[in-house]
Amino acid sequence: MDEKNKIRSAISLKQSAYQAAPNDEAQQKPKENRVFGLFILFFVPVHEPIMASDAKAAGSMVTKEIESRLKETPEHLFEVFLEIREPVDNEKPKVLIKYPNDFSDDGLQNVTNFAYPCKTPLDEQSEHFAFVILDTTGTLFRFGYCRRSNRESTCLCIISFYPWFEIFYNILNDLSQIINSKSTADMEQFLSSLYNYKLMSNEEFYKNEGKEIIEINTLSKSYTYTRSDPRKLPSMLSSRNFTVMVSRLGPEIMLRLFSHLLFERRLLFVSSKLFHLTACAYGCSHLIYPMHWQSIFLPILPSSMTWTAQCTAPYIIGMHSSVFSTLNMDELGDVVIVKIDERKIESQYDDLNNFPKHLIRSMKKGIQQSSQLAGDHLARIFLRAMAFSVGNYANGFIIKNDKSDFDRDRYLEPYLGSHVHSFMSAVAHTQMFEQFSRYRTYAQLQRETDVDEFDLEVKNLQKLQQSKKLNDVIKRVNTSKIRDPIALNYAREIKSIHQSSSPDLLNEK
């Protein structure tokens, strides 16, 4: 089966899963039912993936690797390096250099199409972008990092299991200089050292406070790269993708984009810059963390694969504007189109209006309060929203046939009768939540309970809830005819400990 048919087959399975469950709440627009009173969430952590149409309490387990679609311990720092010549006329792109020479993988035969996804010429300035191809099992992501420029008429491409954009873009810049210097010995030594470099294990890396310098030596020069810490939230300085996404779309459009992502819509990014497509498509992962997109993901779509945009299953697709202009819009259906160059989003869905009002109010307030959006402030706003939306996943933990499992009805039970029930139910019926909840279940069984930024935000939200309860206690004591000063002072003292910078998150009025 060739690569195109493999992709068609995989997409067909995704579509079948959605067509098998036409009444799935995840595909419906949630309606908000307003009720009075404070709604309190109770939290804990879990892990794993299944289709949204599966049974209420399926017993299958999902590991972190399956849920994230990221290989945990790759054998090499990269799989293969390629220099690909720009196609002339109707010729196909040609591979000029391959390292290692004996690398063989049927899945790479389509790489040249991703390296040159359209015929539009580039600017004189070099452009970085990245695409995704699957590994030989068809489940895990491999990232194709590219550097192109008109001056060189070639594309440097490096395939790796590691989602390290900053590192590999810098590596490609250095490789470009080495190739231009025409030093074959330096290039071979650089690639050999990089390919065989032994990274710290994850355990060693975290014990070393998430710090590691990758040093590559050649005959004439030494190169160093700083390994990124996946536990840290993206900031305007640390993440090129997130920085470009913020600058090109802006926080308000990102807020709308977040709502469409959480309801698993079909998302089509359009731009005249491949780098902007890469940044915005990959930037989506920062908005929905700690969940991971489970459906079609093609941040760069070659012109030969435009039929993919007609699929009915959820997707994130990046398409060059020259390719987008050739599409028949009537055949796309209800797709959400994000026009990056115009800073515009076109959608028939009003998903943001289906969010709990206090949640949106809190997010907008957080965005407005940060004039420069420095550090990880913006990423943390979305993380807090995710903590509210899925942070109480442990409510669904059950024991079934002497085994731990996750029950969606059990998870949703505390929300019955609440104005947030329809929202929580819609999120709980997505593929992302299915995978997330079952992986967290697996993690509990395996005692993989390392506290991350998401867990910390969940705990902060718990404290905020406790603080709100204490507010009610203080009010009752203040209005009581017989006041207990000891109880009052104690309540106020505890309340001061649990003050939060986002009190509106639980203000449901």
C-alpha positions as CSV (number, residue, x, y, z in Angstrom):
1,M,0.0,0.0,0.0
2,D,1.5,3.4,-1.0
3,E,1.8,6.4,1.3
4,K,-1.3,8.1,-0.1
5,N,-3.5,5.1,0.4
6,K,-2.2,4.6,3.9
7,I,-3.2,8.1,4.7
8,R,-6.6,7.6,3.1
9,S,-7.1,4.4,5.1
10,A,-6.2,6.1,8.4
11,I,-8.5,9.0,7.7
12,S,-11.3,6.6,6.7
13,L,-11.1,5.0,10.1
14,K,-11.3,8.3,11.9
15,Q,-14.4,9.3,9.9
16,S,-16.0,5.9,10.6
17,A,-15.6,6.4,14.3
18,Y,-17.6,9.7,14.1
19,Q,-20.2,8.4,11.7
20,A,-20.8,5.5,14.1
21,A,-21.9,7.9,16.8
22,P,-24.1,10.6,15.2
23,N,-25.7,11.5,18.5
24,D,-22.4,12.0,20.3
25,E,-22.6,15.1,22.4
26,A,-19.1,16.1,21.3
27,Q,-20.4,16.9,17.8
28,Q,-23.3,19.0,19.1
29,K,-23.2,22.6,20.2
30,P,-23.7,22.6,24.0
31,K,-26.5,24.7,25.4
32,E,-26.1,26.4,28.8
33,N,-28.8,25.8,31.4
34,R,-28.6,28.5,34.1
35,V,-29.0,27.5,37.7
36,F,-28.3,29.3,41.0
37,G,-25.7,28.5,43.6
38,L,-22.0,27.7,43.7
39,F,-20.7,24.7,41.8
40,I,-17.8,23.1,43.5
41,L,-15.3,20.9,41.6
42,F,-13.3,18.1,43.2
43,F,-10.0,17.1,41.5
44,V,-7.3,14.4,41.2
45,P,-5.0,13.2,38.3
46,V,-5.3,10.2,35.5
47,H,-4.2,8.9,31.8
48,E,-5.2,7.2,28.3
49,P,-6.9,7.0,24.6
50,I,-10.1,5.5,23.1
51,M,-12.6,6.6,20.5
52,A,-15.3,8.9,21.8
53,S,-18.0,6.5,20.7
54,D,-16.8,3.7,23.0
55,A,-18.6,2.3,26.0
56,K,-19.0,4.2,29.2
57,A,-16.4,2.3,31.1
58,A,-14.1,0.5,28.6
59,G,-11.3,-1.4,30.2
60,S,-8.4,-0.7,27.8
61,M,-5.4,1.2,29.0
62,V,-3.3,3.9,27.3
63,T,0.3,4.8,28.0
64,K,1.8,8.3,27.9
65,E,3.4,7.5,24.6
66,I,0.1,6.5,23.0
67,E,-1.8,9.5,24.4
68,S,0.7,12.1,23.4
69,R,1.7,10.3,20.2
70,L,5.4,11.2,21.1
71,K,8.0,8.5,21.3
72,E,9.4,8.5,24.8
73,T,12.9,7.1,24.2
74,P,14.1,7.4,20.6
75,E,17.2,5.4,19.8
76,H,18.8,8.4,18.0
77,L,18.6,12.2,18.3
78,F,17.4,12.2,14.7
79,E,16.3,9.6,12.2
80,V,17.6,10.9,8.9
81,F,19.0,14.1,7.4
82,L,18.2,15.1,3.8
83,E,19.2,17.8,1.4
84,I,16.4,18.0,-1.3
85,R,16.8,19.9,-4.5
86,E,13.9,22.2,-5.5
87,P,11.8,20.7,-8.4
88,V,12.2,22.2,-11.8
89,D,9.2,22.4,-14.1
90,N,7.3,19.1,-13.7
91,E,10.2,17.2,-12.1
92,K,9.9,15.7,-8.7
93,P,12.1,17.0,-5.9
94,K,15.4,15.1,-5.8
95,V,17.3,13.9,-2.7
96,L,20.9,15.1,-3.0
97,I,22.3,14.0,0.4
98,K,21.0,11.4,2.9
99,Y,22.4,10.6,6.2
100,P,22.7,7.8,7.3
101,N,23.1,6.5,3.8
102,D,21.6,3.1,4.6
103,F,18.4,4.6,6.1
104,S,15.4,2.9,4.5
105,D,11.8,3.7,5.3
106,D,8.8,3.5,3.0
107,G,7.1,6.3,5.1
108,L,9.8,8.7,3.9
109,Q,9.0,8.5,0.2
110,N,6.5,11.3,0.6
111,V,8.9,13.6,2.5
112,T,10.0,15.5,-0.6
113,N,6.4,16.5,-1.2
114,F,6.2,18.0,2.3
115,A,9.5,19.8,1.8
116,Y,8.1,21.4,-1.3
117,P,4.3,21.5,-0.7
118,C,3.5,24.1,-3.3
119,K,5.2,25.9,-6.2
120,T,5.1,29.4,-4.8
121,P,8.6,30.8,-4.6
122,L,10.1,31.8,-1.3
123,D,11.5,35.2,-0.3
124,E,15.3,35.6,-0.4
125,Q,15.4,35.2,3.4
126,S,15.5,31.6,4.6
127,E,12.3,30.1,6.0
128,H,11.9,27.4,8.6
129,F,8.9,25.2,8.9
130,A,8.0,21.7,10.0
131,F,5.6,18.9,8.9
132,V,4.5,15.7,10.5
133,I,4.7,12.1,9.2
134,L,3.9,8.9,11.2
135,D,6.3,6.3,12.2
136,T,6.3,2.7,10.8
137,T,3.6,1.7,13.3
138,G,1.3,4.5,12.1
139,T,0.7,5.9,15.6
140,L,3.6,8.1,16.6
141,F,4.6,11.5,15.3
142,R,7.9,12.1,13.5
143,F,8.7,15.8,12.9
144,G,10.2,17.0,9.7
145,Y,12.2,20.2,10.3
146,C,13.0,22.2,7.2
147,R,15.1,25.1,6.1
148,R,14.6,26.6,2.6
149,S,15.9,29.6,0.7
150,N,15.9,30.7,-2.9
151,R,19.6,31.4,-2.8
152,E,20.5,27.8,-2.2
153,S,17.6,26.2,-4.3
154,T,17.6,23.3,-1.8
155,C,15.7,22.3,1.3
156,L,17.6,21.0,4.3
157,C,15.3,18.5,6.2
158,I,15.9,16.6,9.4
159,I,13.4,14.0,10.7
160,S,13.2,13.3,14.4
161,F,10.9,12.0,17.0
162,Y,11.7,14.9,19.3
163,P,9.4,18.0,19.2
164,W,12.3,20.4,19.6
165,F,11.7,23.2,17.1
166,E,14.2,25.8,18.4
167,I,17.0,23.2,18.6
168,F,16.5,21.7,15.2
169,Y,16.0,25.1,13.5
170,N,19.4,26.1,14.9
171,I,20.9,22.8,13.8
172,L,19.7,23.4,10.3
173,N,21.2,26.9,10.3
174,D,24.5,25.4,11.3
175,L,24.3,22.6,8.8
176,S,23.6,25.2,6.1
177,Q,26.8,27.1,7.0
178,I,28.8,23.8,7.0
179,I,27.5,22.8,3.6
180,N,28.2,26.2,2.1
181,S,31.8,26.0,3.4
182,K,32.1,22.9,1.3
183,S,33.8,21.0,4.2
184,T,32.7,17.4,3.6
185,A,34.7,16.2,6.6
186,D,33.0,18.7,9.0
187,M,29.6,17.8,7.7
188,E,30.1,14.1,8.1
189,Q,31.5,14.5,11.6
190,F,28.7,16.9,12.6
191,L,26.0,14.5,11.4
192,S,27.7,11.4,12.9
193,S,28.2,13.1,16.3
194,L,24.6,14.4,16.3
195,Y,23.1,11.0,15.2
196,N,25.0,9.0,17.9
197,Y,24.7,11.6,20.7
198,K,23.5,10.0,23.9
199,L,21.1,12.2,25.8
200,M,20.5,12.1,29.5
201,S,17.6,9.8,30.4
202,N,14.4,11.6,31.4
203,E,15.1,10.7,35.0
204,E,18.6,12.1,34.9
205,F,17.4,15.2,33.0
206,Y,14.8,16.0,35.6
207,K,17.2,15.3,38.5
208,N,19.5,17.9,36.9
209,E,16.7,20.5,37.1
210,G,15.8,20.1,33.4
211,K,19.1,21.3,32.2
212,E,21.3,19.7,29.5
213,I,23.8,21.1,27.0
214,I,24.1,19.1,23.8
215,E,27.7,19.6,22.5
216,I,28.7,18.6,19.0
217,N,32.3,18.9,17.8
218,T,33.8,19.0,14.3
219,L,37.3,19.4,13.1
220,S,37.0,23.2,12.9
221,K,34.3,24.2,15.4
222,S,32.2,23.2,18.4
223,Y,28.4,23.7,18.5
224,T,26.1,23.7,21.6
225,Y,22.4,23.4,21.9
226,T,20.2,23.7,25.0
227,R,17.8,20.9,25.5
228,S,14.3,22.1,26.2
229,D,12.3,21.2,29.3
230,P,8.8,19.8,28.3
231,R,7.5,20.5,31.8
232,K,7.7,24.3,31.3
233,L,4.9,26.3,29.8
234,P,5.8,28.2,26.6
235,S,6.8,31.8,27.0
236,M,7.3,34.7,24.6
237,L,11.0,34.0,24.8
238,S,11.3,30.2,24.9
239,S,8.8,29.1,22.2
240,R,9.1,30.4,18.7
241,N,5.8,28.7,17.7
242,F,3.9,30.3,20.6
243,T,5.5,33.7,20.0
244,V,4.6,33.7,16.3
245,M,1.1,32.5,17.0
246,V,0.5,35.4,19.5
247,S,1.9,38.0,17.2
248,R,0.1,36.8,14.1
249,L,-3.3,36.0,15.6
250,G,-3.5,37.9,18.8
251,P,-5.1,36.8,22.1
252,E,-8.7,37.4,21.1
253,I,-8.5,35.2,18.1
254,M,-6.6,32.6,20.1
255,L,-9.5,32.6,22.6
256,R,-12.0,31.8,19.8
257,L,-9.5,29.2,18.5
258,F,-9.3,27.6,21.9
259,S,-13.1,27.1,22.0
260,H,-13.1,25.4,18.6
261,L,-10.2,23.2,19.6
262,L,-11.9,22.1,22.8
263,F,-15.1,21.1,20.8
264,E,-12.9,19.3,18.2
265,R,-13.9,21.3,15.1
266,R,-12.3,21.0,11.7
267,L,-9.6,23.7,11.7
268,L,-7.9,25.0,8.5
269,F,-5.1,27.4,8.8
270,V,-4.2,29.5,5.7
271,S,-1.1,31.6,5.1
272,S,1.4,32.7,2.5
273,K,4.2,31.7,4.9
274,L,4.9,28.1,5.7
275,F,6.6,29.2,9.0
276,H,3.4,30.9,10.1
277,L,1.4,27.7,9.3
278,T,3.8,25.7,11.4
279,A,3.7,28.0,14.3
280,C,-0.1,28.3,14.5
281,A,-0.8,24.6,13.9
282,Y,1.7,23.4,16.5
283,G,0.8,26.3,18.8
284,C,-2.6,24.7,19.2
285,S,-1.0,22.1,21.4
286,H,-0.1,24.7,24.0
287,L,-3.7,25.9,24.2
288,I,-5.2,22.5,25.0
289,Y,-2.4,21.2,27.3
290,P,-2.4,18.7,29.1
291,M,-4.7,17.1,26.5
292,H,-3.4,16.1,23.0
293,W,-5.1,16.4,19.6
294,Q,-6.1,12.8,18.6
295,S,-7.5,13.3,15.1
296,I,-6.0,14.3,11.7
297,F,-3.0,16.6,12.2
298,L,-1.2,18.0,9.1
299,P,0.4,21.4,9.9
300,I,1.7,21.5,6.3
301,L,-0.5,20.0,3.6
302,P,1.1,19.4,0.1
303,S,-0.9,20.5,-2.9
304,S,-1.2,16.8,-3.9
305,M,-3.3,16.1,-0.8
306,T,-6.0,18.8,-0.8
307,W,-8.7,16.1,-0.8
308,T,-7.8,15.7,2.9
309,A,-9.6,19.0,3.7
310,Q,-12.9,17.5,2.7
311,C,-12.8,14.8,5.5
312,T,-15.6,15.0,8.0
313,A,-13.5,14.0,11.0
314,P,-11.9,16.7,13.1
315,Y,-8.6,18.0,11.9
316,I,-5.9,20.6,12.2
317,I,-4.5,21.4,8.7
318,G,-2.1,24.1,7.5
319,M,-2.5,25.1,3.9
320,H,-0.5,27.6,1.8
321,S,-2.7,30.4,0.5
322,S,-1.8,29.5,-3.1
323,V,-3.2,26.0,-2.6
324,F,-6.2,27.3,-0.7
325,S,-7.2,29.5,-3.6
326,T,-7.7,26.4,-5.8
327,L,-10.2,24.8,-3.4
328,N,-14.0,24.6,-4.0
329,M,-15.3,26.1,-0.9
330,D,-18.7,24.4,-1.3
331,E,-16.9,21.1,-0.8
332,L,-15.3,22.0,2.5
333,G,-18.5,22.1,4.6
334,D,-18.5,23.5,8.1
335,V,-14.8,24.1,8.5
336,V,-13.3,26.8,10.7
337,I,-10.9,28.8,8.5
338,V,-8.1,30.8,10.3
339,K,-6.6,33.3,7.8
340,I,-3.3,34.1,9.5
341,D,-2.2,36.9,7.1
342,E,-5.5,38.7,7.6
343,R,-5.7,38.0,11.4
344,K,-9.2,36.7,10.8
345,I,-11.2,33.6,11.7
346,E,-14.3,32.4,9.8
347,S,-16.6,30.0,11.6
348,Q,-20.3,29.2,11.6
349,Y,-19.9,28.0,15.2
350,D,-20.3,30.2,18.3
351,D,-18.4,27.9,20.5
352,L,-17.1,30.6,22.8
353,N,-20.7,31.5,23.7
354,N,-21.2,27.9,24.9
355,F,-18.5,28.2,27.5
356,P,-19.5,29.0,31.1
357,K,-19.8,32.8,31.3
358,H,-17.5,33.1,34.4
359,L,-14.8,31.1,32.7
360,I,-14.7,33.3,29.6
361,R,-14.9,36.4,31.8
362,S,-11.9,35.2,33.8
363,M,-9.9,34.4,30.6
364,K,-10.6,37.8,29.0
365,K,-9.7,39.6,32.3
366,G,-6.4,37.8,32.4
367,I,-5.6,38.7,28.8
368,Q,-6.5,42.4,29.4
369,Q,-4.5,42.6,32.6
370,S,-1.3,41.7,30.8
371,S,-0.3,44.5,28.4
372,Q,2.9,42.8,27.1
373,L,1.9,39.2,27.8
374,A,5.4,38.6,29.1
375,G,6.7,35.2,30.3
376,D,4.3,32.3,30.5
377,H,1.3,34.5,31.5
378,L,-0.8,33.9,28.4
379,A,-0.1,30.2,28.3
380,R,-1.1,30.0,32.0
381,I,-4.4,31.7,31.3
382,F,-5.3,28.8,29.0
383,L,-3.9,26.2,31.4
384,R,-6.2,27.6,34.2
385,A,-9.1,27.2,31.8
386,M,-8.1,23.6,31.2
387,A,-7.8,23.0,34.9
388,F,-11.4,24.2,35.3
389,S,-12.6,22.2,32.3
390,V,-11.0,18.8,32.9
391,G,-9.1,19.1,36.3
392,N,-11.6,16.9,38.2
393,Y,-11.2,13.9,35.9
394,A,-10.5,11.7,39.0
395,N,-14.2,11.8,39.8
396,G,-14.6,9.2,37.0
397,F,-12.3,6.7,38.6
398,I,-14.0,3.4,39.5
399,I,-13.1,-0.2,40.4
400,K,-14.5,-2.6,37.8
401,N,-13.8,-6.3,37.9
402,D,-11.1,-5.6,40.5
403,K,-9.4,-3.2,38.1
404,S,-9.2,0.6,38.0
405,D,-11.2,2.1,35.2
406,F,-12.8,5.4,34.1
407,D,-16.5,5.9,33.9
408,R,-17.7,8.9,32.0
409,D,-21.2,9.0,33.5
410,R,-19.7,8.8,37.0
411,Y,-17.4,11.7,36.1
412,L,-20.3,13.8,34.9
413,E,-22.7,13.0,37.8
414,P,-21.6,15.9,40.0
415,Y,-22.5,18.3,37.2
416,L,-26.1,17.2,36.8
417,G,-28.5,20.1,37.2
418,S,-25.6,22.6,37.0
419,H,-25.4,25.3,34.3
420,V,-21.9,23.9,33.4
421,H,-23.2,20.4,32.7
422,S,-23.7,20.8,28.9
423,F,-20.2,22.3,28.6
424,M,-18.6,19.6,30.7
425,S,-20.5,16.8,28.9
426,A,-19.4,18.1,25.4
427,V,-15.8,18.2,26.5
428,A,-16.1,14.7,28.1
429,H,-17.3,13.2,24.8
430,T,-14.3,14.3,22.8
431,Q,-11.5,11.9,21.7
432,M,-9.0,14.2,23.5
433,F,-10.7,13.7,26.8
434,E,-11.1,10.0,26.3
435,Q,-7.4,9.6,25.7
436,F,-6.5,12.0,28.5
437,S,-8.7,10.3,31.1
438,R,-7.6,6.8,30.3
439,Y,-4.0,7.7,30.3
440,R,-4.4,9.3,33.7
441,T,-6.0,6.1,34.9
442,Y,-3.1,4.2,33.6
443,A,-0.7,6.6,35.3
444,Q,-2.4,6.1,38.6
445,L,-2.0,2.3,38.3
446,Q,1.7,2.7,37.3
447,R,2.2,5.3,40.0
448,E,3.4,7.8,37.3
449,T,2.2,10.7,39.4
450,D,4.9,13.4,38.8
451,V,3.3,16.8,39.5
452,D,3.4,19.1,36.5
453,E,2.1,22.6,35.8
454,F,-1.4,21.3,35.2
455,D,-1.6,19.5,38.5
456,L,-0.4,22.7,40.3
457,E,-3.1,24.8,38.6
458,V,-5.7,22.1,39.7
459,K,-4.5,22.4,43.3
460,N,-4.6,26.2,43.1
461,L,-8.2,25.9,41.8
462,Q,-9.0,23.7,44.8
463,K,-7.6,26.3,47.1
464,L,-9.7,28.9,45.4
465,Q,-12.8,26.8,45.9
466,Q,-12.0,26.4,49.6
467,S,-11.5,30.1,49.8
468,K,-14.9,30.7,48.4
469,K,-16.4,28.3,50.9
470,L,-14.7,30.2,53.7
471,N,-16.1,33.5,52.3
472,D,-19.6,32.0,52.9
473,V,-18.6,31.0,56.4
474,I,-17.3,34.5,57.2
475,K,-20.5,36.0,55.9
476,R,-22.6,33.7,58.1
477,V,-20.5,34.5,61.1
478,N,-20.7,38.2,60.5
479,T,-24.4,38.2,60.2
480,S,-24.9,35.9,63.2
481,K,-26.3,37.5,66.3
482,I,-23.8,35.5,68.4
483,R,-20.4,36.0,66.8
484,D,-17.5,33.6,67.5
485,P,-14.3,35.8,67.2
486,I,-12.0,32.8,67.3
487,A,-13.8,31.0,64.4
488,L,-14.0,34.3,62.5
489,N,-10.3,35.0,62.8
490,Y,-9.4,31.5,61.9
491,A,-11.5,31.6,58.8
492,R,-10.0,34.9,57.7
493,E,-6.5,33.6,58.3
494,I,-7.1,30.5,56.1
495,K,-8.7,32.6,53.4
496,S,-5.7,34.9,53.2
497,I,-3.5,31.8,52.5
498,H,-5.7,30.8,49.6
499,Q,-6.0,34.1,47.7
500,S,-5.8,33.7,44.0
501,S,-5.0,36.0,41.1
502,S,-8.0,34.7,39.2
503,P,-11.0,34.9,41.6
504,D,-13.4,35.3,38.7
505,L,-12.8,31.7,37.6
506,L,-15.4,30.4,40.1
507,N,-17.6,33.5,40.1
508,E,-20.6,32.2,38.4
509,K,-22.9,35.2,38.6
